[in-house]
Amino acid sequence: MKKTWQYLFLVALIVITLPNLSFAQNMATVEINGIKLVMDEPPTLVNGRTLVPLRAIFEALNVTPMWDPSTKTVTAKTDKVDMKLKIGSTNAVVNGQSVSLDVPGTLVNGRTMVPARFIAETLGAQVDWDANTKTVKIVSADAQTSVSDTQNKPDAKTIQANSYAHMKNFMNQFENSRFNEVIKLGNIETYRMELSDTTLVVDMTFKEDAQYDPKTNTITLKKDPSAIAPSDDMDMGQLIWHEISHKIEDENGDIGYFDSKLYGERNIEYMKNIIQVALPKLEQLERYNGDDAEHIKKLWSNFEKAYEDALKLPETQAYPPDKEMLKKWFGFSVDKESILEFYKSGKGGENIKKALNPQIASVWSGAWDTEFGVLVMTQSGNNVSGSYSHDVGSLAGTVSGNTLSGTWIENDDEGTFTFIMNEDEKSFSGSWQETSPDPNQGGGWDGTKQ
């Protein structure tokens, strides 16, 4: 645990002590044992000192910080370290000793950002700066030992830390999508605690990619999470999430909704299909920036089909998922109707809102040549049609911008019309022209649109 705390200190220290680093957003990243550290708030400069998001670093090393809003104080305790830091203070307390800070901890967009100059531990880790990718690469002492001394037996703490990083990335994979506001792929804290209580073993001769054994509370992995390439990050994260979900189901099966543990796989296959097949359809929807309503509806329909297909899996056909159970056990919540309401509200973009909300018909009504006759037309989309009197006739046209133009017909007479919306966008004026049989006839229209 002491080493874990040292690695935590190292991350923040390296951010401070590399003088040529400019930690502007999207410019630099931090890797711990080959795993990119996912941070929802980028490092930031304050008075020449770099502040980093405390929680992201702590959790990457499997340490959970506690926040007391009443005193604005962050604490973190392990069996070896007791740290307390108050926002706005230039003093931190580590193991009962006061330590001065050059820059006080602060809140940025609701995230606790901390300086690291006060760290003076002997860290024993390998640190490299990759100028091509602008990446700080940190290899912990444990990871160095495991690679050099026991190629096939990685250190348990390193496996835990990297497994959590992969799993967290998998569970947070949609955090940059707007729909992430109304879904949840699981309670990360629940998964973290279950993972920390599980023995992880790497066996490169194991026949399965990963498997949880409830008798020994062990997950056996065929690949070392520390040696996974970034391109395989999601695959490894899915494996860890999958097996921890098995563990959660196994623990709840004896005391929860079902007594039989044979039911387990149906929940996981359903959730996995929603995550890996259905939700990427929403990413495609949000990437579309055009205003073609029919195309947007098609993209939404693709999601609906994938969502419904998840309910047609053999496992879900035999045992339909209980959404309340999924929320209670795993913290999993992906509801199609909630997502639809989110998009209809406009939070997912005005183009999606307009396409997915039922179109309310607009009514054009007005007078022909100063009360000589009246017209009433209904607009659906860009198409407008209706009728008029003194004599009885019909009209049909198309809206383009602030102009409605089309044709009219009355017995043997026919012609064209053009209406232009006024600046108030409620009233219009325009003209009509007969084309047959008497092209010399014409007149004006005035009216309102509701």
C-alpha positions in Angstrom: 0.0 0.0 0.0 3.0 2.3 0.7 4.1 1.8 -2.9 0.6 2.5 -4.2 0.8 5.9 -2.4 4.2 6.5 -3.8 3.0 6.0 -7.4 0.1 8.4 -6.7 2.6 11.0 -5.6 4.9 10.2 -8.6 2.1 11.0 -11.1 1.5 14.4 -9.7 5.3 15.1 -9.2 6.2 14.3 -12.7 3.5 16.6 -14.0 5.1 19.4 -12.0 8.8 18.7 -12.6 8.8 18.3 -16.4 9.4 21.9 -17.3 8.7 21.7 -21.0 5.3 20.2 -20.7 2.3 22.3 -21.6 -0.7 20.6 -20.1 -3.3 22.4 -22.1 -6.4 20.3 -22.9 -5.8 17.6 -25.5 -2.1 18.3 -25.6 -0.6 15.9 -23.1 -1.5 12.6 -21.5 -0.3 10.4 -18.6 0.2 6.7 -18.8 0.6 4.4 -15.8 2.1 1.0 -16.6 1.1 1.5 -20.2 -2.5 2.5 -19.5 -3.7 5.9 -20.5 -5.1 7.8 -17.5 -8.7 8.9 -18.4 -9.4 12.3 -16.9 -12.7 14.1 -17.2 -10.9 17.4 -16.3 -7.6 18.1 -18.0 -4.5 19.3 -16.1 -4.4 23.0 -15.7 -1.8 25.7 -14.9 -2.3 28.0 -11.9 0.4 30.6 -11.1 3.0 28.5 -13.0 2.1 25.3 -11.3 0.3 22.3 -12.8 -2.8 21.1 -11.0 -4.1 17.6 -11.8 -7.5 16.0 -11.0 -7.1 14.2 -7.7 -9.8 11.6 -8.1 -8.7 10.3 -11.5 -5.2 9.6 -10.3 -6.3 8.1 -6.9 -8.8 5.8 -8.6 -6.3 4.7 -11.2 -4.3 3.4 -8.3 -7.3 1.8 -6.7 -7.6 4.4 -3.9 -10.9 6.1 -3.2 -10.7 9.8 -2.0 -13.4 11.1 0.2 -14.9 14.6 -0.2 -16.4 16.6 2.7 -18.4 19.5 1.2 -19.0 21.1 4.5 -15.3 21.7 5.1 -14.2 21.5 1.5 -11.7 18.8 2.5 -10.3 15.8 0.6 -9.1 12.8 2.6 -7.5 9.5 1.6 -6.7 6.7 3.9 -4.8 3.5 3.5 -3.2 1.2 6.0 0.0 3.2 5.6 -1.0 6.7 4.6 -3.4 9.3 6.0 -3.7 12.4 3.8 -5.9 15.5 4.3 -6.1 18.5 1.9 -8.4 21.5 2.3 -9.3 23.4 -0.8 -7.8 26.9 -0.7 -5.2 26.0 1.9 -1.4 26.1 1.3 -0.9 23.3 3.8 -1.6 19.6 3.5 -1.4 17.0 6.3 0.3 13.7 5.6 0.5 11.2 8.4 0.0 13.9 10.9 2.7 16.2 9.6 2.0 19.5 8.0 3.4 19.9 4.5 3.6 23.3 2.7 2.2 23.7 -0.9 3.3 26.3 -3.4 -0.2 26.5 -4.8 -3.4 25.6 -2.9 -5.7 22.9 -4.1 -8.7 24.3 -6.0 -12.0 23.3 -7.6 -12.2 23.5 -11.5 -15.5 22.6 -13.0 -16.5 20.8 -9.9 -13.3 18.7 -9.8 -10.7 18.8 -7.1 -7.4 19.8 -8.7 -4.3 19.4 -6.6 -0.6 20.6 -6.8 2.2 18.1 -6.2 5.3 20.1 -5.3 5.1 19.1 -1.7 5.8 15.5 -2.6 9.3 14.4 -1.5 9.0 10.6 -1.4 11.6 8.3 -2.9 9.6 6.9 -5.7 11.6 4.2 -7.4 9.8 4.3 -10.7 10.9 4.6 -14.3 9.7 7.8 -16.0 9.9 8.7 -19.7 8.7 11.6 -21.8 7.5 10.7 -25.3 7.8 13.9 -27.3 6.1 12.5 -30.4 2.9 11.6 -28.6 3.3 14.2 -25.7 2.9 11.4 -23.2 4.4 11.0 -19.7 5.0 7.3 -19.4 5.4 5.9 -15.8 6.3 2.3 -15.0 5.9 1.5 -11.3 8.6 -0.4 -9.4 6.3 -3.3 -9.0 5.7 -3.5 -12.8 9.5 -3.3 -13.5 10.1 -6.1 -11.1 7.4 -8.3 -12.6 8.7 -7.8 -16.1 12.4 -8.4 -15.3 12.0 -11.2 -12.7 8.9 -13.1 -13.5 7.7 -12.7 -17.1 4.7 -15.0 -16.6 3.8 -13.9 -13.1 3.0 -10.2 -13.1 2.7 -8.4 -9.7 -0.8 -8.7 -8.2 -1.0 -5.0 -7.4 -0.1 -4.1 -11.0 -2.7 -6.5 -12.4 -5.3 -5.0 -10.1 -4.5 -1.4 -11.1 -4.4 -2.0 -14.8 -7.5 -4.2 -14.7 -9.4 -1.4 -13.0 -8.1 1.2 -15.6 -9.3 -1.0 -18.5 -12.7 -1.7 -16.9 -13.2 1.9 -16.0 -12.4 3.0 -19.6 -14.9 0.4 -20.9 -17.7 1.7 -18.5 -16.9 5.3 -19.4 -16.6 4.8 -23.1 -19.6 7.0 -23.9 -18.7 9.9 -21.5 -18.2 12.3 -24.4 -21.6 11.5 -26.0 -24.6 13.6 -25.1 -26.8 10.6 -24.5 -24.4 9.6 -21.7 -26.4 12.0 -19.5 -29.4 9.6 -19.4 -27.7 6.2 -19.4 -25.5 4.3 -16.9 -23.4 1.2 -17.7 -22.9 0.3 -14.1 -22.0 1.7 -10.7 -18.2 2.1 -11.1 -17.7 2.3 -7.3 -19.5 -1.1 -6.9 -17.4 -2.6 -9.7 -14.2 -1.2 -8.2 -14.9 -2.6 -4.8 -15.8 -6.0 -6.2 -12.6 -6.0 -8.2 -10.4 -5.0 -5.3 -11.9 -7.9 -3.3 -11.1 -10.4 -6.1 -7.9 -12.3 -6.7 -6.6 -11.8 -10.3 -4.3 -14.3 -11.9 -2.6 -14.2 -15.3 -2.2 -17.7 -16.9 -1.1 -17.5 -20.5 -1.9 -21.2 -21.0 -5.5 -20.7 -19.9 -8.0 -21.9 -22.5 -10.5 -19.0 -21.9 -9.8 -15.3 -22.3 -11.2 -14.7 -18.8 -13.2 -16.7 -16.2 -14.5 -16.0 -12.8 -14.5 -18.9 -10.2 -16.9 -18.2 -7.4 -15.4 -21.0 -5.2 -12.1 -19.3 -5.0 -13.2 -15.7 -5.7 -10.6 -15.6 -8.5 -10.6 -14.2 -12.1 -8.1 -16.0 -14.4 -6.9 -13.9 -17.3 -5.2 -15.3 -20.4 -3.4 -11.9 -21.1 -1.6 -9.6 -18.7 -3.7 -6.3 -18.4 -0.4 -4.4 -18.1 0.8 -5.5 -21.5 -2.3 -4.6 -23.4 -2.0 -2.3 -26.4 -4.2 0.8 -26.4 -6.1 -0.6 -29.4 -7.1 -3.6 -27.2 -8.1 -1.5 -24.2 -11.9 -1.9 -24.7 -11.6 -5.6 -25.2 -9.7 -6.1 -22.0 -12.1 -3.7 -20.2 -15.1 -5.7 -21.4 -13.5 -8.9 -20.2 -13.0 -7.5 -16.7 -16.4 -5.9 -16.6 -18.0 -9.2 -17.8 -16.4 -11.3 -15.1 -17.0 -8.8 -12.3 -20.7 -8.8 -13.5 -20.7 -12.5 -13.0 -19.4 -12.1 -9.5 -22.1 -9.5 -8.7 -24.8 -11.8 -10.1 -23.4 -14.8 -8.2 -23.5 -12.9 -4.9 -27.0 -11.6 -5.5 -28.4 -14.9 -6.8 -28.7 -16.5 -3.4 -30.4 -13.6 -1.7 -31.9 -11.5 -4.5 -34.6 -12.1 -7.1 -33.5 -15.5 -8.1 -32.1 -18.5 -6.2 -30.6 -20.3 -9.2 -27.2 -19.2 -10.4 -27.9 -20.8 -13.7 -29.7 -17.7 -14.7 -26.6 -15.6 -14.6 -25.5 -15.2 -18.2 -28.8 -13.8 -19.5 -28.2 -10.5 -17.8 -24.6 -10.1 -19.0 -25.3 -11.0 -22.6 -28.2 -8.5 -22.7 -26.1 -5.7 -21.2 -23.1 -6.4 -23.4 -25.3 -6.4 -26.5 -26.8 -3.0 -25.5 -23.3 -1.6 -24.9 -21.5 -2.9 -27.9 -24.3 -3.0 -30.5 -27.1 -0.6 -29.7 -25.4 2.4 -28.1 -22.8 2.9 -30.9 -25.9 3.5 -33.1 -26.6 6.6 -31.0 -23.0 7.7 -31.5 -23.6 7.6 -35.2 -26.8 9.7 -34.7 -25.0 12.4 -32.7 -22.1 12.6 -35.2 -24.6 13.6 -37.9 -24.7 17.4 -38.1 -27.2 17.8 -40.9 -30.9 18.7 -40.9 -32.3 15.9 -43.0 -35.1 14.7 -40.8 -35.6 11.5 -42.7 -31.9 10.5 -42.3 -32.1 11.4 -38.6 -35.2 9.2 -38.2 -33.3 6.4 -40.0 -30.4 6.6 -37.6 -32.7 6.5 -34.6 -34.5 3.6 -36.1 -31.2 1.8 -36.4 -30.8 2.2 -32.6 -34.3 1.0 -31.9 -33.8 -2.1 -33.9 -30.5 -2.9 -32.2 -32.1 -2.2 -28.8 -35.0 -4.6 -29.6 -32.7 -7.2 -31.0 -31.0 -7.4 -27.6 -34.3 -8.6 -26.3 -34.4 -11.4 -28.9 -31.2 -13.1 -27.7 -31.7 -16.7 -26.6 -30.8 -15.8 -23.0 -33.2 -12.8 -22.9 -36.0 -14.8 -24.7 -35.8 -17.4 -22.0 -35.5 -15.0 -19.1 -36.6 -11.4 -20.0 -34.4 -8.8 -18.2 -35.8 -7.1 -15.2 -34.8 -3.5 -15.5 -35.2 -2.7 -11.8 -33.0 -5.7 -11.0 -30.3 -4.6 -13.4 -30.3 -1.2 -11.8 -30.3 -2.6 -8.2 -27.6 -5.2 -8.8 -25.3 -3.5 -11.3 -26.3 0.1 -11.5 -27.1 -0.5 -15.2 -29.7 1.7 -16.8 -30.3 2.1 -20.5 -33.9 2.9 -21.3 -35.0 3.6 -24.9 -38.0 5.8 -23.9 -35.8 7.9 -21.6 -33.3 8.4 -24.4 -36.0 9.4 -26.8 -37.4 12.0 -24.3 -33.9 13.3 -23.9 -33.5 13.9 -27.6 -37.0 15.3 -27.9 -36.1 17.9 -25.3 -33.4 19.3 -27.5 -30.5 18.3 -25.2 -29.1 16.1 -27.9 -29.2 18.8 -30.5 -31.8 20.9 -32.2 -31.6 18.9 -35.5 -32.5 15.7 -33.6 -35.2 17.4 -31.6 -36.9 18.7 -34.7 -36.7 15.3 -36.5 -38.0 13.1 -33.6 -40.8 15.4 -32.3 -44.1 14.9 -34.1 -44.6 17.7 -36.5 -47.4 20.1 -35.6 -49.2 21.3 -38.7 -49.1 25.0 -39.4 -52.2 26.7 -40.8 -52.1 29.5 -43.4 -55.2 31.6 -43.6 -55.9 34.9 -45.4 -58.0 37.1 -47.7 -58.1 37.2 -51.5 -58.2 40.8 -52.9 -59.4 42.4 -49.6 -62.2 40.0 -48.4 -63.2 39.0 -52.0 -62.5 35.5 -50.9 -60.7 33.6 -48.1 -58.1 30.7 -48.1 -57.2 28.1 -45.6 -54.1 25.9 -46.1 -52.4 23.3 -43.8 -48.6 22.9 -43.8 -47.0 19.5 -43.0 -43.2 19.6 -43.3 -42.5 21.8 -46.2 -45.6 20.9 -48.1 -48.7 23.1 -48.0 -52.2 22.4 -49.4 -55.8 23.7 -49.0 -58.7 25.5 -50.6 -60.1 29.0 -51.2 -63.4 30.7 -51.8 -65.3 33.2 -53.3 -65.3 30.8 -56.1 -64.1 27.4 -54.9 -60.6 26.3 -55.8 -57.6 24.4 -54.4 -54.0 25.3 -53.7 -50.8 23.4 -53.3 -47.3 24.6 -52.7 -43.9 24.3 -51.1 -42.2 26.3 -48.4 -38.6 27.4 -49.0 -37.1 29.8 -46.5 -39.6 32.6 -45.9 -41.4 31.9 -49.2 -44.4 29.7 -50.1 -45.0 29.2 -53.7 -47.3 26.9 -55.7 -50.3 26.5 -58.0 -54.0 26.9 -57.8 -56.9 25.4 -59.8 -60.6 26.4 -60.0 -62.8 24.5 -62.6 -61.2 25.5 -65.9 -59.0 28.2 -64.4 -55.5 27.7 -63.1 -52.5 29.7 -62.1 -49.7 30.4 -59.6 -49.2 32.1 -56.3 -46.3 33.4 -54.1 -46.6 34.3 -50.5 -43.7 35.9 -48.5 -43.6 35.8 -44.7 -43.1 39.2 -43.0 -40.4 39.8 -40.4 -42.8 39.0 -37.6 -42.9 35.4 -39.0 -46.7 35.4 -38.3 -48.2 37.4 -41.2 -47.6 37.1 -45.0 -48.5 38.9 -48.2 -48.2 37.9 -51.8 -49.9 37.7 -55.1 -51.7 35.3 -57.5 -51.5 35.1 -61.2 -53.8 33.3 -63.6 -52.0 31.3 -66.3 -55.0 29.9 -68.1 -57.3 30.9 -69.8 -56.6 34.6 -69.1 -52.9 35.4 -68.2 -53.9 39.0 -67.6 -55.7 38.3 -64.4 -54.0 38.6 -61.0 -54.3 40.0 -57.6 -53.0 40.0 -54.0 -53.2 37.8 -50.9 -52.8 38.8 -47.3 -53.0 36.6 -44.2 -51.5 35.0 -41.1 -49.7 31.7 -40.3 -50.3 29.9 -37.0 
